[in-house]
């Protein structure tokens, strides 16, 4: 008869990976619970053409807020769409 094992607490992901790589996880299923997972809806890529002065203004705003220009554009668009 096999000795029953339990899932230990791991100090890091590497230790956990080592454990699960060397143990039969079917013996551990009764000690687990189902995870509730949710995924974000898919996003869509959009190409936008900006005039040079618009591009420079966008970069200036993004840099002043320490964000990427794509994040600034996402926020601008989101704000405009939610206000309608």
Secondary structure, DSSP 8 states (H G I E B T S, - for coil): ----------SSHHHHHHHHHHS-GGGGGGG--------------------HHHHHHHHHHHHHTT--HHHHHHHHHHHHHHT-
